[in-house]
Amino acid sequence: MRDIDAILTAAPVIPVLVIERLEAAVPIAEALVGGGLPVLEVTLRTPAALDAIRAMKQVRGAIVGAGTVLDPDQLNAAREAGAAFIVSPGLTDRLAVAAIDSGLPFLPGVATASEVMRARDHGFSRLKFFPATASGGLPALRGLAAIFGEMRFCPTGGISADNAAEWLAVPAVSCVGGSWLVPQGVPFDRATIVARARAAAALR
Ligand code: 3PG
């Protein structure tokens, strides 16, 4: 199993995916991996999400994790589906214990100094900064990074093709996450997704 650092440094961008139609899952994964983005976060926000993880992890080169994991039951369901890593928008004590027990690489969400300290208490040092833009953007992240020197961040929420490079220029940023590569509700278009993935993969 890869550790969380291996996952966060495999590519500069982690596509955050909301998969509504299971049939779209494999083509989306193939397009993203083909474009140079192997790490994929499938959010548990749709009924198709767990089956999408099962299907997408068969795509050669894909490292498929579960996102929007809110509690131990969802974490266990993601683990059973074969998720390679777990992402949460926040952190609860129950989820921290379940994540440690699972042994899976885990990226909990934080937006404030106290939340970073709470994650640190549980032993986590790789954190999703979420929602990145709404929580103060780059100045807020730089402020947290200055205090918590050992922490590394994956900012997500409001990151786009236009501003991803600015975030990636911060030394404490391992990678960024975002939904701009495969926007929800837009019909699948392989060429567009491959082109976006290529541009994202070249960011660092
Ligand atoms: C997430 O789950 O990380 C966010 O919904 C992604 O945020 P974005 O849609 O602003 O990229």
py3Dmol code that shows the C-alpha trace and the ligand (Angstrom):
import py3Dmol

protein = """\
ATOM      1  CA  MET A   1       0.000   0.000   0.000  1.00  0.00           C
ATOM      2  CA  ARG A   2       1.229   3.503  -0.841  1.00  0.00           C
ATOM      3  CA  ASP A   3       1.593   5.975   2.000  1.00  0.00           C
ATOM      4  CA  ILE A   4      -0.174   9.317   1.973  1.00  0.00           C
ATOM      5  CA  ASP A   5       2.943  11.156   0.759  1.00  0.00           C
ATOM      6  CA  ALA A   6       3.291   8.857  -2.233  1.00  0.00           C
ATOM      7  CA  ILE A   7      -0.323   9.613  -3.125  1.00  0.00           C
ATOM      8  CA  LEU A   8      -0.056  13.371  -2.652  1.00  0.00           C
ATOM      9  CA  THR A   9       3.129  13.660  -4.677  1.00  0.00           C
ATOM     10  CA  ALA A  10       2.203  11.361  -7.565  1.00  0.00           C
ATOM     11  CA  ALA A  11       0.735  14.318  -9.493  1.00  0.00           C
ATOM     12  CA  PRO A  12       0.234  18.045  -8.865  1.00  0.00           C
ATOM     13  CA  VAL A  13      -3.550  17.770  -9.094  1.00  0.00           C
ATOM     14  CA  ILE A  14      -6.102  15.330  -7.684  1.00  0.00           C
ATOM     15  CA  PRO A  15      -9.348  15.470  -9.662  1.00  0.00           C
ATOM     16  CA  VAL A  16     -12.346  15.557  -7.313  1.00  0.00           C
ATOM     17  CA  LEU A  17     -15.051  13.522  -9.015  1.00  0.00           C
ATOM     18  CA  VAL A  18     -18.810  13.351  -8.550  1.00  0.00           C
ATOM     19  CA  ILE A  19     -19.806  10.286 -10.569  1.00  0.00           C
ATOM     20  CA  GLU A  20     -23.517  10.254 -11.337  1.00  0.00           C
ATOM     21  CA  ARG A  21     -23.558   7.565 -14.022  1.00  0.00           C
ATOM     22  CA  LEU A  22     -21.572   4.407 -13.380  1.00  0.00           C
ATOM     23  CA  GLU A  23     -21.055   3.974 -17.153  1.00  0.00           C
ATOM     24  CA  ALA A  24     -19.022   7.192 -17.172  1.00  0.00           C
ATOM     25  CA  ALA A  25     -16.636   6.053 -14.433  1.00  0.00           C
ATOM     26  CA  VAL A  26     -14.118   4.034 -16.456  1.00  0.00           C
ATOM     27  CA  PRO A  27     -13.985   6.421 -19.441  1.00  0.00           C
ATOM     28  CA  ILE A  28     -13.372   9.326 -17.046  1.00  0.00           C
ATOM     29  CA  ALA A  29     -10.613   7.420 -15.245  1.00  0.00           C
ATOM     30  CA  GLU A  30      -8.976   6.414 -18.537  1.00  0.00           C
ATOM     31  CA  ALA A  31      -9.034  10.003 -19.783  1.00  0.00           C
ATOM     32  CA  LEU A  32      -7.557  11.426 -16.571  1.00  0.00           C
ATOM     33  CA  VAL A  33      -4.877   8.759 -16.177  1.00  0.00           C
ATOM     34  CA  GLY A  34      -4.098   8.997 -19.896  1.00  0.00           C
ATOM     35  CA  GLY A  35      -3.665  12.744 -19.480  1.00  0.00           C
ATOM     36  CA  GLY A  36      -1.169  12.234 -16.662  1.00  0.00           C
ATOM     37  CA  LEU A  37      -3.294  12.381 -13.492  1.00  0.00           C
ATOM     38  CA  PRO A  38      -3.242   8.923 -11.846  1.00  0.00           C
ATOM     39  CA  VAL A  39      -4.673   9.908  -8.438  1.00  0.00           C
ATOM     40  CA  LEU A  40      -8.476  10.156  -8.508  1.00  0.00           C
ATOM     41  CA  GLU A  41     -10.827  11.109  -5.664  1.00  0.00           C
ATOM     42  CA  VAL A  42     -14.347   9.744  -6.063  1.00  0.00           C
ATOM     43  CA  THR A  43     -16.666  11.587  -3.694  1.00  0.00           C
ATOM     44  CA  LEU A  44     -19.239   9.525  -1.810  1.00  0.00           C
ATOM     45  CA  ARG A  45     -21.969  11.946  -2.794  1.00  0.00           C
ATOM     46  CA  THR A  46     -23.810   9.791  -5.294  1.00  0.00           C
ATOM     47  CA  PRO A  47     -25.337   6.301  -5.178  1.00  0.00           C
ATOM     48  CA  ALA A  48     -22.899   5.239  -7.922  1.00  0.00           C
ATOM     49  CA  ALA A  49     -19.750   6.267  -6.021  1.00  0.00           C
ATOM     50  CA  LEU A  50     -18.732   2.941  -4.454  1.00  0.00           C
ATOM     51  CA  ASP A  51     -19.313   0.971  -7.653  1.00  0.00           C
ATOM     52  CA  ALA A  52     -17.422   3.679  -9.509  1.00  0.00           C
ATOM     53  CA  ILE A  53     -14.418   3.139  -7.211  1.00  0.00           C
ATOM     54  CA  ARG A  54     -14.593  -0.625  -7.881  1.00  0.00           C
ATOM     55  CA  ALA A  55     -14.686  -0.027 -11.634  1.00  0.00           C
ATOM     56  CA  MET A  56     -12.108   2.756 -11.845  1.00  0.00           C
ATOM     57  CA  LYS A  57      -9.466   0.953  -9.805  1.00  0.00           C
ATOM     58  CA  GLN A  58      -9.267  -1.611 -12.621  1.00  0.00           C
ATOM     59  CA  VAL A  59      -7.969   1.092 -14.953  1.00  0.00           C
ATOM     60  CA  ARG A  60      -4.246   0.595 -15.442  1.00  0.00           C
ATOM     61  CA  GLY A  61      -2.241   3.153 -13.487  1.00  0.00           C
ATOM     62  CA  ALA A  62      -5.209   4.586 -11.583  1.00  0.00           C
ATOM     63  CA  ILE A  63      -4.911   5.216  -7.830  1.00  0.00           C
ATOM     64  CA  VAL A  64      -8.525   5.615  -6.762  1.00  0.00           C
ATOM     65  CA  GLY A  65      -9.557   6.963  -3.383  1.00  0.00           C
ATOM     66  CA  ALA A  66     -12.810   7.948  -1.733  1.00  0.00           C
ATOM     67  CA  GLY A  67     -13.669  11.535  -0.868  1.00  0.00           C
ATOM     68  CA  THR A  68     -16.365  13.220   1.214  1.00  0.00           C
ATOM     69  CA  VAL A  69     -15.960  10.405   3.759  1.00  0.00           C
ATOM     70  CA  LEU A  70     -17.832  11.664   6.820  1.00  0.00           C
ATOM     71  CA  ASP A  71     -17.976   8.781   9.301  1.00  0.00           C
ATOM     72  CA  PRO A  72     -16.593   5.307  10.069  1.00  0.00           C
ATOM     73  CA  ASP A  73     -19.392   3.525   8.169  1.00  0.00           C
ATOM     74  CA  GLN A  74     -18.552   5.401   5.001  1.00  0.00           C
ATOM     75  CA  LEU A  75     -14.862   4.768   5.536  1.00  0.00           C
ATOM     76  CA  ASN A  76     -15.484   1.039   5.895  1.00  0.00           C
ATOM     77  CA  ALA A  77     -17.681   0.999   2.782  1.00  0.00           C
ATOM     78  CA  ALA A  78     -14.931   2.771   0.849  1.00  0.00           C
ATOM     79  CA  ARG A  79     -12.335   0.307   2.127  1.00  0.00           C
ATOM     80  CA  GLU A  80     -14.529  -2.616   1.071  1.00  0.00           C
ATOM     81  CA  ALA A  81     -14.877  -1.061  -2.378  1.00  0.00           C
ATOM     82  CA  GLY A  82     -11.087  -1.041  -2.616  1.00  0.00           C
ATOM     83  CA  ALA A  83     -10.351   2.647  -2.099  1.00  0.00           C
ATOM     84  CA  ALA A  84      -6.598   3.289  -2.041  1.00  0.00           C
ATOM     85  CA  PHE A  85      -6.949   6.355   0.182  1.00  0.00           C
ATOM     86  CA  ILE A  86      -9.558   8.301   2.112  1.00  0.00           C
ATOM     87  CA  VAL A  87     -10.304  12.035   2.026  1.00  0.00           C
ATOM     88  CA  SER A  88     -12.634  13.896   4.378  1.00  0.00           C
ATOM     89  CA  PRO A  89     -13.694  17.543   4.351  1.00  0.00           C
ATOM     90  CA  GLY A  90     -13.127  17.611   8.129  1.00  0.00           C
ATOM     91  CA  LEU A  91     -12.251  15.386  11.063  1.00  0.00           C
ATOM     92  CA  THR A  92     -14.114  13.823  13.966  1.00  0.00           C
ATOM     93  CA  ASP A  93     -12.611  11.689  16.714  1.00  0.00           C
ATOM     94  CA  ARG A  94     -14.619   8.692  15.468  1.00  0.00           C
ATOM     95  CA  LEU A  95     -13.364   9.128  11.943  1.00  0.00           C
ATOM     96  CA  ALA A  96      -9.765   9.592  13.103  1.00  0.00           C
ATOM     97  CA  VAL A  97      -9.873   6.316  15.046  1.00  0.00           C
ATOM     98  CA  ALA A  98     -11.494   4.458  12.139  1.00  0.00           C
ATOM     99  CA  ALA A  99      -8.946   5.839   9.683  1.00  0.00           C
ATOM    100  CA  ILE A 100      -6.018   4.790  11.859  1.00  0.00           C
ATOM    101  CA  ASP A 101      -7.574   1.342  12.405  1.00  0.00           C
ATOM    102  CA  SER A 102      -8.081   0.890   8.662  1.00  0.00           C
ATOM    103  CA  GLY A 103      -4.420   1.507   7.912  1.00  0.00           C
ATOM    104  CA  LEU A 104      -5.463   3.398   4.789  1.00  0.00           C
ATOM    105  CA  PRO A 105      -3.731   6.631   3.801  1.00  0.00           C
ATOM    106  CA  PHE A 106      -5.973   9.372   5.166  1.00  0.00           C
ATOM    107  CA  LEU A 107      -6.303  13.057   4.320  1.00  0.00           C
ATOM    108  CA  PRO A 108      -8.530  14.876   6.820  1.00  0.00           C
ATOM    109  CA  GLY A 109      -9.801  18.385   6.147  1.00  0.00           C
ATOM    110  CA  VAL A 110      -8.857  21.489   8.132  1.00  0.00           C
ATOM    111  CA  ALA A 111      -9.499  25.198   7.780  1.00  0.00           C
ATOM    112  CA  THR A 112      -8.186  26.705  11.031  1.00  0.00           C
ATOM    113  CA  ALA A 113      -5.187  26.492  13.378  1.00  0.00           C
ATOM    114  CA  SER A 114      -7.228  24.651  16.004  1.00  0.00           C
ATOM    115  CA  GLU A 115      -8.304  22.083  13.427  1.00  0.00           C
ATOM    116  CA  VAL A 116      -4.697  21.556  12.360  1.00  0.00           C
ATOM    117  CA  MET A 117      -3.798  21.027  16.024  1.00  0.00           C
ATOM    118  CA  ARG A 118      -6.607  18.541  16.456  1.00  0.00           C
ATOM    119  CA  ALA A 119      -5.472  16.585  13.396  1.00  0.00           C
ATOM    120  CA  ARG A 120      -1.910  16.761  14.744  1.00  0.00           C
ATOM    121  CA  ASP A 121      -3.093  15.324  18.080  1.00  0.00           C
ATOM    122  CA  HIS A 122      -4.356  12.311  16.136  1.00  0.00           C
ATOM    123  CA  GLY A 123      -1.021  11.985  14.354  1.00  0.00           C
ATOM    124  CA  PHE A 124      -2.010  13.352  10.965  1.00  0.00           C
ATOM    125  CA  SER A 125       0.397  15.667   9.173  1.00  0.00           C
ATOM    126  CA  ARG A 126      -0.992  15.603   5.645  1.00  0.00           C
ATOM    127  CA  LEU A 127      -4.141  17.703   5.489  1.00  0.00           C
ATOM    128  CA  LYS A 128      -6.745  18.889   3.034  1.00  0.00           C
ATOM    129  CA  PHE A 129      -7.146  22.685   3.353  1.00  0.00           C
ATOM    130  CA  PHE A 130     -10.863  23.042   2.723  1.00  0.00           C
ATOM    131  CA  PRO A 131     -12.707  25.033   1.512  1.00  0.00           C
ATOM    132  CA  ALA A 132      -9.482  26.674   0.425  1.00  0.00           C
ATOM    133  CA  THR A 133     -10.664  29.887  -1.181  1.00  0.00           C
ATOM    134  CA  ALA A 134     -13.543  30.535   1.214  1.00  0.00           C
ATOM    135  CA  SER A 135     -11.316  29.864   4.242  1.00  0.00           C
ATOM    136  CA  GLY A 136      -8.987  32.749   3.473  1.00  0.00           C
ATOM    137  CA  GLY A 137      -7.240  31.534   0.361  1.00  0.00           C
ATOM    138  CA  LEU A 138      -3.489  31.724  -0.075  1.00  0.00           C
ATOM    139  CA  PRO A 139      -2.853  34.172   2.799  1.00  0.00           C
ATOM    140  CA  ALA A 140      -4.606  31.819   5.230  1.00  0.00           C
ATOM    141  CA  LEU A 141      -2.713  28.792   3.978  1.00  0.00           C
ATOM    142  CA  ARG A 142       0.618  30.621   4.149  1.00  0.00           C
ATOM    143  CA  GLY A 143      -0.224  31.617   7.729  1.00  0.00           C
ATOM    144  CA  LEU A 144      -0.953  28.017   8.741  1.00  0.00           C
ATOM    145  CA  ALA A 145       2.118  26.703   6.927  1.00  0.00           C
ATOM    146  CA  ALA A 146       4.335  29.234   8.735  1.00  0.00           C
ATOM    147  CA  ILE A 147       3.208  27.934  12.132  1.00  0.00           C
ATOM    148  CA  PHE A 148       2.965  24.227  11.402  1.00  0.00           C
ATOM    149  CA  GLY A 149       6.248  23.581   9.640  1.00  0.00           C
ATOM    150  CA  GLU A 150       5.879  19.812   9.473  1.00  0.00           C
ATOM    151  CA  MET A 151       2.425  19.899   7.889  1.00  0.00           C
ATOM    152  CA  ARG A 152       1.781  19.449   4.176  1.00  0.00           C
ATOM    153  CA  PHE A 153      -1.462  20.522   2.560  1.00  0.00           C
ATOM    154  CA  CYS A 154      -3.734  19.668  -0.339  1.00  0.00           C
ATOM    155  CA  PRO A 155      -5.862  22.794  -0.827  1.00  0.00           C
ATOM    156  CA  THR A 156      -9.272  22.064  -2.334  1.00  0.00           C
ATOM    157  CA  GLY A 157     -12.402  24.131  -2.873  1.00  0.00           C
ATOM    158  CA  GLY A 158     -12.277  26.997  -5.318  1.00  0.00           C
ATOM    159  CA  ILE A 159      -9.065  25.880  -7.028  1.00  0.00           C
ATOM    160  CA  SER A 160      -9.170  26.136 -10.814  1.00  0.00           C
ATOM    161  CA  ALA A 161      -6.964  25.809 -13.869  1.00  0.00           C
ATOM    162  CA  ASP A 162      -6.368  29.556 -13.595  1.00  0.00           C
ATOM    163  CA  ASN A 163      -5.102  29.667 -10.006  1.00  0.00           C
ATOM    164  CA  ALA A 164      -3.728  26.159  -9.312  1.00  0.00           C
ATOM    165  CA  ALA A 165      -0.140  27.208 -10.104  1.00  0.00           C
ATOM    166  CA  GLU A 166      -0.213  29.917  -7.403  1.00  0.00           C
ATOM    167  CA  TRP A 167      -1.212  27.361  -4.799  1.00  0.00           C
ATOM    168  CA  LEU A 168       1.361  24.842  -6.002  1.00  0.00           C
ATOM    169  CA  ALA A 169       4.076  27.478  -5.632  1.00  0.00           C
ATOM    170  CA  VAL A 170       3.664  27.339  -1.826  1.00  0.00           C
ATOM    171  CA  PRO A 171       6.332  24.923  -0.490  1.00  0.00           C
ATOM    172  CA  ALA A 172       3.925  23.357   2.031  1.00  0.00           C
ATOM    173  CA  VAL A 173       1.497  22.405  -0.746  1.00  0.00           C
ATOM    174  CA  SER A 174       1.960  18.803  -1.880  1.00  0.00           C
ATOM    175  CA  CYS A 175      -0.781  18.990  -4.500  1.00  0.00           C
ATOM    176  CA  VAL A 176      -4.156  20.615  -5.055  1.00  0.00           C
ATOM    177  CA  GLY A 177      -7.586  19.078  -5.556  1.00  0.00           C
ATOM    178  CA  GLY A 178     -10.425  20.273  -7.700  1.00  0.00           C
ATOM    179  CA  SER A 179     -13.503  19.461  -9.671  1.00  0.00           C
ATOM    180  CA  TRP A 180     -12.633  21.624 -12.675  1.00  0.00           C
ATOM    181  CA  LEU A 181     -11.226  18.690 -14.652  1.00  0.00           C
ATOM    182  CA  VAL A 182     -14.571  16.889 -14.775  1.00  0.00           C
ATOM    183  CA  PRO A 183     -17.312  19.373 -13.903  1.00  0.00           C
ATOM    184  CA  GLN A 184     -20.505  17.817 -12.607  1.00  0.00           C
ATOM    185  CA  GLY A 185     -23.397  17.537 -15.028  1.00  0.00           C
ATOM    186  CA  VAL A 186     -21.345  18.150 -18.169  1.00  0.00           C
ATOM    187  CA  PRO A 187     -21.577  15.390 -20.816  1.00  0.00           C
ATOM    188  CA  PHE A 188     -18.436  13.223 -21.071  1.00  0.00           C
ATOM    189  CA  ASP A 189     -15.976  14.515 -23.632  1.00  0.00           C
ATOM    190  CA  ARG A 190     -12.771  12.507 -23.660  1.00  0.00           C
ATOM    191  CA  ALA A 191     -10.655  15.000 -25.600  1.00  0.00           C
ATOM    192  CA  THR A 192     -11.534  17.870 -23.266  1.00  0.00           C
ATOM    193  CA  ILE A 193     -10.780  15.856 -20.134  1.00  0.00           C
ATOM    194  CA  VAL A 194      -7.462  14.591 -21.528  1.00  0.00           C
ATOM    195  CA  ALA A 195      -6.473  18.149 -22.462  1.00  0.00           C
ATOM    196  CA  ARG A 196      -7.364  19.473 -18.985  1.00  0.00           C
ATOM    197  CA  ALA A 197      -5.487  16.604 -17.343  1.00  0.00           C
ATOM    198  CA  ARG A 198      -2.389  17.227 -19.469  1.00  0.00           C
ATOM    199  CA  ALA A 199      -2.395  20.907 -18.559  1.00  0.00           C
ATOM    200  CA  ALA A 200      -2.850  20.063 -14.866  1.00  0.00           C
ATOM    201  CA  ALA A 201      -0.146  17.403 -14.895  1.00  0.00           C
ATOM    202  CA  ALA A 202       2.307  19.941 -16.332  1.00  0.00           C
ATOM    203  CA  LEU A 203       1.715  22.457 -13.538  1.00  0.00           C
ATOM    204  CA  ARG A 204       4.665  21.369 -11.464  1.00  0.00           C
TER     205      ARG A 204
END
"""
ligand_1 = """\
11
3PG
C -14.210 18.818 -2.681
O -14.964 17.928 -2.436
O -13.017 18.766 -2.383
C -14.744 20.059 -3.323
O -16.078 19.954 -3.606
C -14.028 20.424 -4.556
O -14.127 21.783 -4.658
P -14.270 22.492 -6.076
O -15.549 21.984 -6.663
O -14.333 23.978 -5.756
O -13.075 22.129 -6.907
"""
view = py3Dmol.view(width=600, height=400)
view.addModel(protein, "pdb")
view.setStyle({"model": 0}, {"cartoon": {"style": "trace"}})
view.addModel(ligand_1, "xyz")
view.setStyle({"model": 1}, {"stick": {}})
view.zoomTo()
view.show()
